[in-house]
Amino acid sequence: MRPERRLAAVALVAAALIAGGCAAALRQATPEDAVRLAPQWPGTTLEDLQRGRSLYVRRCSGCHNVYLPRAFPPAKWPGLVDEMAVKARLGPGERDDVVRFLVAVASDGADAGGR
């Protein structure tokens, strides 16, 4: 393998490990999260939140490290997701699941923040 290709391969593996490390720090949604969101988004289920987490990790880490939800106030997440939805190829329902997950985890105080 040529040195440039080897360097590119190493960089790709390193980026994947870093993104995976950030994703590993991202906590799972809980039934309490779904209950807490009920006034704002009636009918939100744990499955909706889990799907939102999965979409967030898969689609967003393809281009950059994922941010822990506490990195931004809950009210800022909908606009941030809207800005990136096209690049992340999120459909309307997928966008909603990602937003609900991020808002739920950002608003519970359990996630320490950072990237």
Backbone as ProteinMPNN parsed JSONL, in Angstrom:
{"seq_chain_A": "MRPERRLAAVALVAAALIAGGCAAALRQATPEDAVRLAPQWPGTTLEDLQRGRSLYVRRCSGCHNVYLPRAFPPAKWPGLVDEMAVKARLGPGERDDVVRFLVAVASDGADAGGR", "coords_chain_A": {"N_chain_A": [[0.851, -1.172, 0.0], [0.53, 2.219, -0.829], [2.214, 4.995, 0.761], [0.556, 7.328, 1.056], [-2.021, 6.317, 0.872], [-2.019, 4.541, 2.994], [-1.765, 6.329, 5.136], [-4.186, 7.732, 4.826], [-5.982, 5.635, 5.336], [-5.369, 5.055, 8.012], [-6.11, 7.482, 9.19], [-8.86, 7.439, 8.689], [-9.689, 5.211, 10.209], [-8.967, 6.141, 12.76], [-10.688, 8.354, 12.994], [-13.162, 7.044, 13.001], [-12.976, 5.604, 15.388], [-12.822, 7.683, 17.255], [-15.314, 8.948, 16.862], [-16.954, 6.81, 17.548], [-16.259, 6.546, 20.219], [-17.299, 8.901, 21.332], [-19.981, 8.434, 20.822], [-20.377, 6.237, 22.453], [-20.367, 7.396, 24.943], [-22.768, 8.6, 25.022], [-25.763, 8.539, 26.566], [-28.37, 6.037, 26.924], [-31.859, 6.321, 26.129], [-34.562, 6.524, 28.476], [-37.542, 5.119, 30.044], [-38.52, 7.131, 31.683], [-37.69, 9.43, 30.401], [-39.422, 9.517, 28.189], [-41.844, 9.918, 29.505], [-41.372, 12.416, 30.669], [-41.29, 14.0, 28.38], [-43.89, 13.986, 27.51], [-45.774, 16.205, 27.978], [-44.895, 18.109, 26.066], [-44.568, 16.625, 23.682], [-46.943, 14.682, 23.145], [-47.604, 11.198, 23.356], [-45.067, 10.275, 22.756], [-42.808, 7.623, 22.678], [-40.647, 5.226, 24.352], [-39.392, 3.738, 22.406], [-39.439, 5.549, 20.247], [-37.579, 7.407, 21.176], [-35.287, 5.829, 21.424], [-34.912, 5.151, 18.753], [-34.385, 7.687, 17.789], [-31.916, 8.227, 19.056], [-30.297, 6.28, 17.861], [-30.434, 7.051, 15.137], [-29.273, 9.592, 15.349], [-26.627, 8.966, 16.148], [-25.765, 7.331, 13.968], [-26.237, 8.887, 11.593], [-25.217, 11.465, 12.098], [-22.595, 11.173, 13.05], [-21.272, 10.424, 10.824], [-20.211, 12.594, 9.552], [-19.106, 14.291, 11.497], [-17.917, 14.511, 14.933], [-20.242, 13.386, 17.346], [-22.215, 15.505, 19.353], [-22.589, 15.639, 22.84], [-25.789, 15.671, 24.307], [-26.126, 17.645, 26.349], [-24.447, 19.648, 25.568], [-25.685, 21.735, 24.371], [-28.445, 23.948, 25.047], [-31.725, 22.548, 25.656], [-33.741, 23.843, 24.093], [-32.368, 24.745, 21.878], [-31.708, 22.586, 20.266], [-33.742, 21.728, 18.287], [-33.497, 23.638, 16.157], [-30.781, 23.311, 15.462], [-30.768, 20.662, 14.55], [-32.521, 20.958, 12.402], [-30.936, 22.545, 10.722], [-29.053, 20.692, 9.884], [-30.436, 18.553, 8.841], [-30.886, 17.981, 6.079], [-28.298, 17.403, 5.098], [-27.787, 15.184, 6.672], [-29.632, 13.492, 5.71], [-32.206, 13.159, 6.839], [-35.516, 12.232, 7.161], [-38.802, 13.761, 7.722], [-40.116, 12.418, 9.959], [-37.941, 11.067, 11.048], [-36.299, 13.195, 11.718], [-37.863, 14.323, 13.761], [-37.721, 12.27, 15.693], [-34.972, 12.318, 16.322], [-34.703, 14.929, 17.345], [-36.443, 14.793, 19.585], [-35.124, 12.851, 21.143], [-32.637, 14.18, 21.663], [-33.497, 16.522, 22.996], [-34.771, 15.388, 25.227], [-32.622, 14.101, 26.592], [-30.879, 16.24, 26.938], [-32.3, 17.803, 28.677], [-32.516, 16.494, 31.097], [-30.444, 16.602, 32.919], [-28.642, 14.573, 33.548], [-26.582, 13.973, 31.797], [-23.227, 14.792, 31.365], [-22.21, 16.691, 29.573], [-20.311, 18.447, 26.997], [-18.202, 17.222, 24.261]], "CA_chain_A": [[0.0, 0.0, 0.0], [1.306, 3.457, -0.902], [2.182, 5.736, 2.029], [-0.598, 8.234, 1.162], [-3.221, 5.501, 1.127], [-1.902, 4.028, 4.355], [-2.085, 7.448, 6.021], [-5.629, 7.969, 4.723], [-6.661, 4.526, 6.024], [-5.161, 5.247, 9.456], [-6.942, 8.618, 9.58], [-10.247, 6.998, 8.671], [-9.89, 4.349, 11.382], [-8.911, 6.998, 13.95], [-11.927, 9.133, 13.045], [-14.242, 6.131, 13.395], [-12.818, 5.298, 16.813], [-13.183, 8.882, 18.018], [-16.77, 9.09, 16.774], [-17.528, 5.723, 18.339], [-16.035, 6.849, 21.631], [-18.286, 9.9, 21.719], [-21.29, 7.778, 20.804], [-20.448, 5.356, 23.616], [-20.647, 8.23, 26.112], [-24.139, 9.078, 24.868], [-26.596, 7.602, 27.309], [-29.598, 5.512, 26.33], [-33.108, 6.91, 26.601], [-35.249, 5.745, 29.509], [-38.994, 5.365, 30.07], [-38.752, 8.425, 32.341], [-37.524, 10.467, 29.38], [-40.664, 9.571, 27.415], [-42.86, 10.525, 30.373], [-41.034, 13.829, 30.821], [-41.587, 14.7, 27.124], [-45.319, 13.88, 27.189], [-46.484, 17.484, 27.82], [-44.477, 18.783, 24.843], [-44.794, 15.716, 22.558], [-47.78, 13.574, 23.604], [-47.495, 9.946, 22.618], [-43.676, 9.865, 22.546], [-42.508, 6.352, 23.333], [-39.243, 4.89, 24.536], [-38.91, 3.299, 21.098], [-39.171, 6.765, 19.47], [-36.338, 7.993, 21.678], [-34.185, 4.929, 21.062], [-34.715, 5.32, 17.319], [-33.738, 8.992, 17.637], [-30.505, 8.087, 19.432], [-29.636, 5.497, 16.825], [-30.309, 7.907, 13.954], [-28.305, 10.641, 15.672], [-25.278, 8.397, 16.105], [-25.435, 6.856, 12.614], [-26.251, 9.903, 10.546], [-24.421, 12.656, 12.409], [-21.177, 10.843, 13.22], [-20.683, 10.208, 9.511], [-19.517, 13.816, 9.132], [-18.413, 14.953, 12.611], [-18.163, 13.904, 16.237], [-21.556, 13.735, 17.89], [-22.192, 16.308, 20.567], [-23.446, 15.157, 23.908], [-26.96, 16.557, 24.325], [-25.996, 18.787, 27.261], [-23.575, 20.664, 24.976], [-26.55, 22.84, 23.987], [-29.721, 23.944, 25.775], [-32.762, 21.786, 24.946], [-34.477, 24.653, 23.118], [-31.541, 25.001, 20.692], [-31.565, 21.378, 19.445], [-34.564, 21.645, 17.068], [-32.91, 24.445, 15.091], [-29.534, 22.69, 15.025], [-31.104, 19.484, 13.75], [-33.083, 21.454, 11.141], [-29.822, 23.006, 9.883], [-28.277, 19.565, 9.392], [-31.322, 17.457, 8.419], [-30.691, 17.63, 4.666], [-26.993, 16.732, 4.99], [-27.89, 13.886, 7.351], [-30.677, 12.752, 5.006], [-33.262, 12.819, 7.791], [-36.887, 12.521, 6.787], [-39.506, 14.481, 8.787], [-40.302, 11.588, 11.154], [-36.619, 10.804, 11.616], [-35.889, 14.46, 12.334], [-38.6, 14.439, 15.015], [-37.165, 11.312, 16.651], [-33.663, 12.818, 16.757], [-34.934, 16.104, 18.196], [-37.011, 14.369, 20.871], [-34.055, 12.216, 21.922], [-31.67, 15.18, 22.123], [-34.15, 17.388, 23.98], [-34.984, 14.604, 26.446], [-31.371, 13.87, 27.307], [-30.321, 17.541, 27.304], [-33.087, 18.441, 29.725], [-32.643, 15.724, 32.33], [-29.35, 16.905, 33.84], [-27.782, 13.419, 33.844], [-25.449, 13.932, 30.872], [-22.261, 15.769, 31.855], [-21.934, 17.722, 28.583], [-19.088, 18.354, 26.207], [-18.316, 16.48, 23.006]], "C_chain_A": [[0.897, 1.236, 0.0], [1.175, 4.234, 0.394], [0.973, 6.66, 2.166], [-1.873, 7.47, 1.479], [-3.195, 4.947, 2.543], [-2.267, 5.121, 5.359], [-3.579, 7.741, 6.003], [-6.412, 6.881, 5.452], [-6.543, 4.68, 7.53], [-6.039, 6.391, 9.948], [-8.411, 8.229, 9.636], [-10.573, 6.129, 9.882], [-9.885, 5.191, 12.652], [-10.194, 7.802, 14.097], [-13.098, 8.266, 13.49], [-14.173, 5.805, 14.877], [-13.21, 6.486, 17.683], [-14.692, 9.058, 18.02], [-17.454, 8.015, 17.611], [-17.374, 5.962, 19.825], [-17.031, 7.864, 22.138], [-19.673, 9.276, 21.788], [-21.452, 6.87, 22.018], [-20.778, 6.136, 24.885], [-22.082, 8.748, 26.117], [-25.09, 8.092, 25.531], [-27.82, 7.164, 26.531], [-30.798, 6.275, 26.89], [-33.752, 5.968, 27.612], [-36.758, 5.983, 29.412], [-39.326, 6.715, 30.715], [-38.601, 9.582, 31.359], [-38.815, 10.626, 28.577], [-41.774, 10.231, 28.228], [-42.624, 12.026, 30.489], [-41.374, 14.63, 29.556], [-43.076, 14.756, 26.806], [-46.038, 15.228, 27.092], [-46.149, 18.196, 26.499], [-44.791, 17.953, 23.596], [-45.619, 14.523, 23.043], [-47.595, 12.343, 22.715], [-46.072, 9.498, 22.33], [-43.4, 8.606, 23.339], [-41.006, 6.184, 23.524], [-38.637, 4.464, 23.206], [-38.604, 4.49, 20.187], [-37.819, 7.356, 19.868], [-35.128, 7.124, 21.329], [-33.871, 5.045, 19.573], [-34.012, 6.657, 17.048], [-32.263, 8.944, 17.981], [-29.732, 7.36, 18.339], [-29.421, 6.321, 15.554], [-29.256, 8.986, 14.172], [-26.878, 10.116, 15.555], [-24.898, 8.03, 14.674], [-25.292, 7.99, 11.607], [-25.31, 11.071, 10.843], [-22.933, 12.346, 12.544], [-20.51, 10.523, 11.89], [-19.887, 11.41, 9.035], [-18.712, 14.475, 10.252], [-18.67, 14.179, 13.892], [-19.567, 14.293, 16.693], [-21.351, 14.55, 19.164], [-23.036, 15.611, 21.618], [-24.598, 16.145, 24.033], [-26.835, 17.776, 25.229], [-25.043, 19.863, 26.734], [-24.37, 21.903, 24.571], [-27.814, 22.792, 24.828], [-30.788, 23.185, 24.973], [-33.47, 22.582, 23.851], [-33.671, 24.912, 21.843], [-31.479, 23.798, 19.75], [-32.464, 21.338, 18.212], [-33.976, 22.437, 15.899], [-31.615, 23.852, 14.562], [-29.805, 21.478, 14.144], [-31.687, 19.921, 12.403], [-31.976, 21.896, 10.185], [-29.092, 21.831, 9.218], [-29.123, 18.446, 8.774], [-31.101, 17.031, 6.97], [-29.372, 16.88, 4.495], [-27.034, 15.33, 5.596], [-28.939, 12.982, 6.706], [-31.753, 12.245, 5.98], [-34.615, 13.189, 7.21], [-37.588, 13.214, 7.945], [-39.692, 13.666, 10.074], [-38.978, 11.287, 11.838], [-36.096, 12.048, 12.327], [-36.563, 14.607, 13.694], [-38.045, 13.497, 16.078], [-35.82, 11.794, 17.187], [-33.845, 13.994, 17.707], [-35.459, 15.681, 19.562], [-35.955, 13.699, 21.74], [-33.111, 13.273, 22.502], [-32.261, 16.097, 23.184], [-34.345, 16.641, 25.297], [-33.706, 14.467, 27.251], [-30.74, 15.19, 27.737], [-31.04, 18.144, 28.496], [-33.129, 17.683, 31.039], [-31.525, 15.977, 33.342], [-28.397, 15.765, 34.11], [-26.535, 13.361, 32.982], [-24.51, 15.084, 31.22], [-21.931, 16.87, 30.851], [-20.623, 17.508, 27.871], [-19.32, 17.628, 24.907], [-17.752, 15.108, 23.179]], "O_chain_A": [[1.889, 1.299, 0.726], [0.146, 4.152, 1.064], [0.412, 6.778, 3.255], [-2.704, 7.928, 2.263], [-4.226, 4.889, 3.213], [-2.993, 4.868, 6.321], [-4.176, 7.972, 7.054], [-7.404, 7.178, 6.118], [-7.515, 4.46, 8.253], [-6.65, 6.285, 11.012], [-9.129, 8.651, 10.542], [-11.62, 6.299, 10.507], [-10.718, 4.977, 13.533], [-10.731, 7.921, 15.198], [-13.936, 8.711, 14.274], [-15.203, 5.738, 15.548], [-13.851, 6.32, 18.721], [-15.286, 9.293, 19.073], [-18.431, 8.295, 18.305], [-18.26, 5.619, 20.608], [-17.557, 7.724, 23.242], [-20.445, 9.558, 22.705], [-22.553, 6.749, 22.555], [-21.399, 5.598, 25.801], [-22.547, 9.278, 27.126], [-25.205, 6.944, 25.102], [-28.252, 7.838, 25.596], [-30.742, 6.809, 27.998], [-33.509, 4.761, 27.595], [-37.199, 6.937, 28.772], [-40.301, 7.364, 30.335], [-39.298, 10.591, 31.467], [-39.249, 11.748, 28.316], [-42.555, 11.016, 27.691], [-43.566, 12.816, 30.417], [-41.709, 15.811, 29.648], [-43.484, 15.502, 25.916], [-46.859, 15.394, 26.189], [-47.021, 18.814, 25.888], [-45.225, 18.493, 22.578], [-45.059, 13.463, 23.323], [-47.452, 12.445, 21.496], [-45.875, 8.447, 21.721], [-43.716, 8.525, 24.526], [-40.204, 6.906, 22.933], [-37.489, 4.798, 22.913], [-37.628, 4.459, 19.437], [-37.021, 7.75, 19.016], [-34.067, 7.642, 20.978], [-32.706, 5.038, 19.177], [-33.146, 6.741, 16.177], [-31.442, 9.545, 17.289], [-28.645, 7.783, 17.945], [-28.341, 6.286, 14.965], [-28.445, 9.261, 13.287], [-26.024, 10.75, 14.935], [-23.812, 8.386, 14.216], [-24.32, 8.035, 10.854], [-24.677, 11.605, 9.932], [-22.097, 13.176, 12.187], [-19.29, 10.366, 11.841], [-18.986, 11.27, 8.207], [-17.724, 15.155, 9.973], [-19.531, 13.3, 13.936], [-20.017, 15.412, 16.445], [-20.428, 14.303, 19.94], [-24.087, 15.054, 21.304], [-24.39, 17.349, 23.878], [-27.379, 18.835, 24.914], [-24.853, 20.887, 27.389], [-23.808, 22.991, 24.44], [-28.219, 21.72, 25.276], [-30.75, 23.183, 23.742], [-33.765, 22.037, 22.787], [-34.254, 25.268, 20.819], [-31.224, 23.966, 18.557], [-31.985, 20.94, 17.15], [-33.961, 21.95, 14.769], [-31.366, 23.88, 13.357], [-29.152, 21.289, 13.118], [-31.381, 19.319, 11.373], [-32.06, 21.654, 8.981], [-28.572, 21.971, 8.111], [-28.569, 17.487, 8.236], [-31.128, 15.838, 6.668], [-29.324, 15.845, 3.83], [-26.395, 14.406, 5.092], [-29.111, 11.835, 7.118], [-32.149, 11.08, 5.95], [-34.833, 14.333, 6.811], [-37.042, 13.262, 9.047], [-39.448, 14.18, 11.165], [-38.902, 11.256, 13.066], [-35.519, 11.956, 13.41], [-35.913, 14.976, 14.672], [-37.912, 13.883, 17.239], [-35.56, 11.688, 18.385], [-33.208, 14.047, 18.76], [-34.974, 16.16, 20.587], [-35.894, 13.949, 22.943], [-32.821, 13.259, 23.699], [-31.594, 16.416, 24.168], [-34.11, 17.203, 26.367], [-33.705, 14.693, 28.461], [-30.125, 15.254, 28.801], [-30.448, 18.918, 29.249], [-33.716, 18.167, 32.006], [-31.654, 15.599, 34.506], [-27.422, 15.952, 34.837], [-25.534, 12.768, 33.381], [-24.95, 16.226, 31.354], [-21.409, 17.909, 31.256], [-19.916, 16.527, 28.103], [-20.459, 17.429, 24.484], [-17.75, 14.318, 22.235]]}, "name": "protein", "num_of_chains": 1, "seq": "MRPERRLAAVALVAAALIAGGCAAALRQATPEDAVRLAPQWPGTTLEDLQRGRSLYVRRCSGCHNVYLPRAFPPAKWPGLVDEMAVKARLGPGERDDVVRFLVAVASDGADAGGR"}
